[in-house]
Amino acid sequence: MAGRTCLITGGSKGLGRHMADVFLEAGAFRVYITARNTEVVEATAEELTRAHEGDCIPIAGDLSTMEDVENLAAEIAQRESHLDVLVNNAGRGWMAPLGDFPERGWDKVMDLNVKSPFFLTQELIPLLTRRATPEQTSSIINIGSIAGLTANPVDTYSYDVSKAGIHMVTRNLAFTLSQQNVRVNAIAPGRFHSDMTEFAKADPASYDAELRMIPMHRWGDADDIKGVALMLASQAGAFITGQIIPVDGGVTLVA
C-alpha cells in the first residue's frame, strides 16, 4: 500500500476503522475517513495518524443525499489529484415487522447502502482512473453482507435487499471499469462486533445459540476484516475483480 491514497466512508468505527488502520499499517500515504459524528471521526483520525507514518484525515458529513455525495467527491477532488482505493463502507439498517415496515425505513437504507455508493463511485471515477495502469490498478471495495446472499430471519427487509443490490452493483461496475484498470469487489461480512450488531447480543441465550450455528463458533474481529480488505486494496488482489467474498466463519456453508 506504499504511496497509496484511500477514501473509506463510514471510517470512524467498526469495520471502516479497522480497514483504515490496516491500510496505514501497510504503508498507505493518506487515508481519508468519513462519518456523521464530527467528534468521533476527528478523534479516530488523530489516533490513527499518531499510530502510523501515513496520515489519516477526517471528513465529517452524511452521505444519505446526492448533495452529500457530490460535496464529498468535490472535497476529495480539491485535495487530491488521484485516488487509489475507495471503500464504500457507510451504511445503515432498519428493523421492523413486515406489517409495520415503514416506507422511510426502506428509502433511508436503500439510499445510503446502494444509491450513495453508486453515485460516489461515479463522481470519483476521474480520480480513480487517473493513475491506474494494468500493472498498478486502482481498487473499489464495497461492503455488502451475507444478508444479501442468504435468507435472513431478522426483520431487516430493506437492509437485506440493499446488500443484494450492492453485490450486483459491484459486478456491473467491475465489468465496466476493468477497461480503465479499476478493480471492483465486495466483502460480505457475517457477524462482526459493531454498533449495528449489538442488539444481537442482548439475549445471552440467543447469542449462544447463534455462536453454535456458526461453523467457526465465533463472531468476526478486527483481524478478520483487515486481511481480506488489504488483499483487495493492494496488488495482492491484482487479478481479482467482480467478486463477492463472504467473511462469515462459514455461515453461508450451512444457511
C-alpha positions in Angstrom: 0.0 0.0 0.0 3.1 2.3 0.0 2.2 5.7 -1.5 -1.5 4.9 -2.0 -4.2 7.4 -1.3 -7.5 5.9 0.0 -11.0 7.0 1.0 -13.1 5.0 3.4 -16.7 6.1 4.0 -18.0 5.3 7.5 -14.4 5.0 8.7 -14.6 6.2 12.2 -15.7 3.0 13.9 -16.1 -0.7 13.3 -15.1 -2.3 10.0 -14.2 1.1 8.5 -11.8 2.0 11.3 -10.2 -1.5 11.1 -9.6 -1.0 7.3 -8.2 2.4 7.8 -5.8 1.0 10.4 -4.5 -1.8 8.2 -4.1 0.4 5.1 -1.9 2.8 7.2 -0.1 -0.1 8.8 0.7 -1.4 5.3 2.2 2.0 4.3 -0.7 3.9 2.7 0.3 7.6 2.2 -3.0 9.1 3.1 -6.4 7.7 4.2 -9.5 9.8 4.3 -12.3 8.6 6.6 -15.8 10.0 6.8 -18.6 9.8 9.4 -21.5 11.9 10.5 -20.2 12.5 14.1 -17.5 15.2 13.8 -16.0 14.5 17.3 -15.7 10.8 16.7 -14.3 10.9 13.2 -11.7 13.5 14.3 -10.7 11.5 17.3 -10.3 8.4 15.2 -8.2 10.2 12.6 -5.9 11.7 15.2 -5.4 8.3 16.9 -4.6 6.5 13.6 -2.2 9.3 12.5 -0.3 9.0 15.8 0.0 5.3 15.4 1.3 5.2 11.8 3.6 7.1 9.4 0.8 7.9 7.0 -1.9 10.5 7.5 -5.5 9.8 8.4 -7.7 12.7 7.5 -11.3 13.1 8.9 -14.2 14.5 6.8 -17.4 14.9 8.8 -20.6 14.6 6.9 -23.5 12.4 5.9 -23.8 10.5 2.6 -27.6 10.0 2.6 -28.4 12.5 -0.2 -27.0 13.3 -3.6 -25.8 16.7 -2.3 -23.8 14.9 0.4 -22.2 12.6 -2.2 -21.3 15.5 -4.5 -19.9 17.5 -1.7 -17.6 14.7 -0.6 -16.4 14.0 -4.1 -15.7 17.7 -4.7 -13.7 17.9 -1.4 -11.6 14.9 -2.3 -11.0 16.3 -5.8 -10.0 19.6 -4.3 -7.4 17.9 -2.1 -6.1 15.1 -4.3 -5.1 14.7 -8.0 -5.8 11.0 -7.8 -7.4 8.2 -5.7 -6.1 4.7 -5.5 -8.6 3.0 -3.2 -12.3 3.7 -2.5 -14.1 1.7 0.2 -17.9 2.2 0.2 -18.5 1.2 3.8 -21.0 3.7 5.2 -24.4 2.0 5.7 -27.4 1.6 8.0 -30.1 -0.8 8.8 -33.8 -0.7 9.8 -35.7 -3.3 11.7 -39.5 -3.6 11.9 -42.0 -6.4 11.5 -43.3 -6.9 7.9 -46.7 -5.5 8.6 -45.3 -2.3 10.2 -42.2 -1.8 8.0 -42.3 1.9 7.0 -41.5 3.5 3.6 -38.9 5.8 5.2 -37.2 2.6 6.6 -37.0 1.3 3.1 -35.8 4.5 1.4 -33.2 5.6 4.0 -31.5 2.2 3.9 -31.6 1.9 0.1 -30.4 5.4 -0.4 -27.3 5.1 1.9 -26.5 1.5 1.2 -26.9 1.3 -2.6 -27.6 4.7 -4.2 -24.9 6.7 -2.5 -22.1 4.1 -3.2 -23.0 4.0 -6.8 -23.1 7.8 -7.3 -20.0 8.4 -5.2 -18.1 5.9 -7.4 -19.4 7.7 -10.4 -18.2 11.0 -9.1 -14.8 9.7 -8.3 -14.1 7.7 -11.5 -11.8 10.5 -12.8 -9.6 10.3 -9.7 -9.7 6.5 -9.6 -8.6 6.2 -13.2 -6.0 9.0 -13.3 -3.1 6.9 -12.1 -4.4 3.4 -12.7 -2.5 1.1 -15.0 -2.6 -2.6 -15.8 0.4 -3.1 -13.6 -0.9 -0.9 -10.7 -4.7 -1.0 -10.6 -7.0 1.1 -8.5 -9.4 -0.7 -6.3 -13.0 -0.2 -5.1 -14.3 -2.2 -2.2 -18.0 -2.3 -1.5 -19.1 -3.6 1.9 -22.0 -6.0 1.3 -23.3 -8.6 3.7 -24.2 -12.3 3.9 -27.7 -10.9 4.4 -27.6 -10.2 0.7 -26.6 -13.8 -0.1 -29.0 -15.8 2.1 -32.4 -15.5 3.6 -32.4 -13.6 6.9 -34.8 -14.5 9.7 -34.5 -11.0 11.2 -37.0 -8.3 10.2 -34.4 -6.2 8.3 -36.1 -6.2 4.9 -34.6 -3.2 3.2 -31.1 -3.9 4.6 -31.1 -7.4 3.1 -32.3 -6.1 -0.3 -29.8 -3.3 -0.2 -26.9 -5.7 0.3 -28.0 -7.9 -2.5 -28.2 -4.7 -4.6 -24.7 -3.6 -3.8 -23.4 -7.0 -4.7 -25.0 -6.6 -8.1 -23.7 -3.1 -8.4 -20.2 -4.5 -7.7 -20.4 -7.0 -10.5 -21.7 -4.4 -13.0 -19.1 -1.8 -12.1 -16.3 -4.4 -12.2 -17.1 -5.3 -15.8 -17.3 -1.7 -16.9 -14.3 -0.3 -15.0 -12.0 -3.2 -15.8 -11.3 -1.4 -19.1 -10.0 1.5 -17.1 -7.7 -0.5 -14.8 -10.0 -0.3 -11.8 -11.0 -3.4 -9.9 -14.3 -3.6 -8.0 -15.0 -6.2 -5.4 -17.3 -6.6 -2.4 -16.7 -8.0 1.1 -19.8 -9.7 2.5 -19.3 -9.9 6.3 -21.1 -12.2 8.6 -21.5 -11.2 12.2 -18.9 -8.7 13.4 -18.8 -6.8 16.6 -20.1 -3.3 15.8 -22.7 -0.8 16.9 -25.1 -2.2 14.3 -24.9 -5.7 15.6 -25.0 -5.1 19.4 -28.7 -5.8 19.5 -28.0 -9.5 18.7 -26.0 -9.8 22.0 -28.8 -8.5 24.2 -30.3 -12.0 24.8 -27.4 -14.3 26.0 -29.3 -17.5 25.2 -30.0 -16.3 21.6 -26.4 -15.1 21.2 -25.0 -18.5 22.4 -27.3 -20.3 20.0 -26.1 -18.2 17.1 -22.5 -19.0 18.0 -23.3 -22.7 18.0 -24.8 -22.3 14.5 -21.7 -20.5 13.0 -19.3 -23.3 11.9 -16.4 -21.5 13.4 -18.4 -20.7 16.6 -17.5 -17.0 16.9 -18.1 -13.6 15.5 -15.5 -11.8 13.4 -13.0 -9.4 14.8 -10.7 -6.7 13.5 -8.0 -9.0 12.0 -10.7 -11.0 10.1 -11.7 -7.9 8.0 -8.2 -6.4 7.8 -6.7 -9.3 5.9 -9.3 -9.5 3.1 -9.5 -5.7 2.8 -5.8 -5.4 2.5 -5.7 -8.1 -0.2 -8.4 -6.4 -2.3 -6.9 -2.9 -1.9 -3.4 -3.9 -2.8 -1.6 -5.7 -5.6 -2.1 -8.9 -3.7 -5.5 -8.9 -5.3 -4.4 -7.6 -8.7 -6.2 -10.4 -10.6 -9.4 -10.3 -8.6 -12.4 -8.3 -9.7 -16.2 -8.6 -9.6 -16.2 -11.0 -6.7 -18.4 -11.1 -3.6 -16.2 -12.5 -0.8 -18.1 -13.8 2.3 -16.1 -13.3 5.6 -18.5 -15.1 7.8 -17.0 -18.0 9.7 -18.7 -20.5 7.4 -22.3 -19.3 7.8 -23.1 -19.4 4.1 -22.0 -23.0 4.1 -25.0 -24.0 6.2 -27.5 -21.2 5.6 
